[in-house]
Amino acid sequence: MKQKYKFLIKRLLYYIYGEKFFKRLDYDWKKYPSRSEIIQKIIDSKKYKNYLEVGCDKDENFSKINVEKKIGVDPLKGGTLRMTSDNFFKNNNEKFDLIFLDGLHTYEQTIKDIDNSLKFLNDHGVVIIHDCLPKKIWNQIVPRVYGHWNGDVWKAIVHSRTYSYADTYTCIADHGLGIIFKRKNRDLLELKKDFKNLKFSEYYYNHKKFMNPISYENLFSVF
Ligand SMILES: C[S@@+](CC[C@H](N)C(=O)[O-])C[C@H]1O[C@@H](n2cnc3c(N)ncnc32)[C@H](O)[C@@H]1O
């Protein structure tokens, strides 16, 4: 059966049995710079030398990044190393200035990738995570039921907002770029939750508190 029809059936089942919340956020991604432009600007302005990308696919971003040393990890295609992020971090002993996480888009894998990245991040570095701002419920259901899929990466951002030792923002650009620094949290989110079971309605109504959004124009002021 065609993917389109499979998704339609899955959406129908979700519509009956899943969360019923259909408000949308109105981000217009065309208005903002791309992930590649933002990553490159950070590398150039901070004089970063070591770059790691998790999840490279067709190297759409990886091939554009100009930096002294870059490693790309993907079990299927693209980058420089054919393996999962878990296997990479298990055997890694290098540190990086910028780590871009764009691998498996689930909460469970993303929070693991964030925790591992913080271990291998230089003190002045930054972790950037793609796809943190889904606009509607369908974009973030796991497993995927819709063409454009952000996954539930946003729940890992909410989780990381509760870390006292990491400072987390979400830059409003390119489907939402999580931005995490290894330093004391400047705006700790007090939330004790089973993060995987957060609802899209909670994300919608607590958007600022949960995601700590920051505009591209203000991004460099928090570095
Ligand atoms: C959305 S694509 C990456 C797109 C790319 N970063 C870009 O900016 O164009 C996601 C990629 O993550 C890879 N992936 C899936 N599971 C992974 C894992 N456990 N570790 C690393 N990469 C993974 C997939 O093979 C896929 O190529």
The ligand as an SDF file (V2000), in Angstrom:
LIG
                    3D

 27 29  0  0  0  0  0  0  0  0999 V2000
   16.6610   13.9280    9.1290 C   0  0  0  0  0  0  0  0  0  0  0  0
   17.9620   12.9280    8.5260 S   0  0  0  0  0  0  0  0  0  0  0  0
   19.3750   13.9610    8.7420 C   0  0  0  0  0  0  0  0  0  0  0  0
   19.3860   15.1870    7.8790 C   0  0  0  0  0  0  0  0  0  0  0  0
   20.6510   16.0010    7.8590 C   0  0  0  0  0  0  0  0  0  0  0  0
   21.2280   16.2210    9.1730 N   0  0  0  0  0  0  0  0  0  0  0  0
   20.3760   17.3530    7.2250 C   0  0  0  0  0  0  0  0  0  0  0  0
   20.5300   18.3880    7.8910 O   0  0  0  0  0  0  0  0  0  0  0  0
   20.0010   17.3860    6.0360 O   0  0  0  0  0  0  0  0  0  0  0  0
   18.1070   11.7470    9.8120 C   0  0  0  0  0  0  0  0  0  0  0  0
   19.2370   10.7460    9.6370 C   0  0  0  0  0  0  0  0  0  0  0  0
   19.4580   10.1410   10.9080 O   0  0  0  0  0  0  0  0  0  0  0  0
   19.9170    8.8440   10.6920 C   0  0  0  0  0  0  0  0  0  0  0  0
   19.7570    8.0560   11.9280 N   0  0  0  0  0  0  0  0  0  0  0  0
   18.7140    7.2770   12.3020 C   0  0  0  0  0  0  0  0  0  0  0  0
   18.9650    6.6890   13.4690 N   0  0  0  0  0  0  0  0  0  0  0  0
   20.1990    7.1070   13.8570 C   0  0  0  0  0  0  0  0  0  0  0  0
   21.0190    6.8170   14.9730 C   0  0  0  0  0  0  0  0  0  0  0  0
   20.6240    5.9870   15.9540 N   0  0  0  0  0  0  0  0  0  0  0  0
   22.2490    7.4090   15.0410 N   0  0  0  0  0  0  0  0  0  0  0  0
   22.6520    8.2510   14.0710 C   0  0  0  0  0  0  0  0  0  0  0  0
   21.9100    8.5490   12.9800 N   0  0  0  0  0  0  0  0  0  0  0  0
   20.6970    7.9780   12.8670 C   0  0  0  0  0  0  0  0  0  0  0  0
   19.1160    8.3310    9.4960 C   0  0  0  0  0  0  0  0  0  0  0  0
   19.8010    7.2880    8.8470 O   0  0  0  0  0  0  0  0  0  0  0  0
   18.9850    9.6040    8.6520 C   0  0  0  0  0  0  0  0  0  0  0  0
   19.9300    9.6140    7.6230 O   0  0  0  0  0  0  0  0  0  0  0  0
  1  2  1  0
  2  3  1  0
  2 10  1  0
  3  4  1  0
  4  5  1  0
  5  6  1  0
  5  7  1  0
  7  8  2  0
  7  9  1  0
 10 11  1  0
 11 12  1  0
 11 26  1  0
 12 13  1  0
 13 14  1  0
 13 24  1  0
 14 15  1  0
 14 23  1  0
 15 16  2  0
 16 17  1  0
 17 18  1  0
 17 23  2  0
 18 19  1  0
 18 20  2  0
 20 21  1  0
 21 22  2  0
 22 23  1  0
 24 25  1  0
 24 26  1  0
 26 27  1  0
M  CHG  2   2   1   9  -1
M  END
$$$$
